[in-house]
């Protein structure tokens, strides 16, 4: 029997430091975790981003199915017993409840990574691989109405934040925030998570 997979879900604005934190957690945690993100797919060349940028294809027409596939792939990885360090931005209103239902069979620990707006804007300009303004847009939207198992700030050293995350994760209690979201999102619950 495959052990119930564990998912550490790091949620934060574009340029907030999710990848840096995930790498630090992966290096310290006492079990193997896959580090999964949209950036890995984009940067690997799996998605023909250059052709989208050039205008050969319209991203708007393919975006919903891309994210639907990404979300379903998380279930496939975890169903096979793989632990995941997931970094993601819940950009669309329905994604949190959708993922809560999809990931309900797994042990999900939901972590917020906050970053000051000025720092997000500075990092976004330095990276030059994001549309300018997306970090500020995320800052004002993505944490509104969300509840977390743990909230961290990106102002501390990544290794310290990773140690804090691992410590909180190791003493976590059920139900997690995602378990509660999944119950509320189920049809017939009469409740909305937002």
Secondary structure, DSSP 4 states (H G I P E B T S, - for coil): -PPPPEEEEEEE-TTSSHHHHHHHHHHHSSS--EEEEHHHHHHHTSS-HHHHHHTSS-HHHHHHHHHHHHHHHHHHHHHTT--EEEEE---STTHHHHHHHHTTTSEEEEEEEE--HHHHHHHHHHH-SS-TTHHHHHHHHTTTT---SEEEETTS-HHHHHHHHHHHHHT--SSPHHHHHHHHHSTTS-----
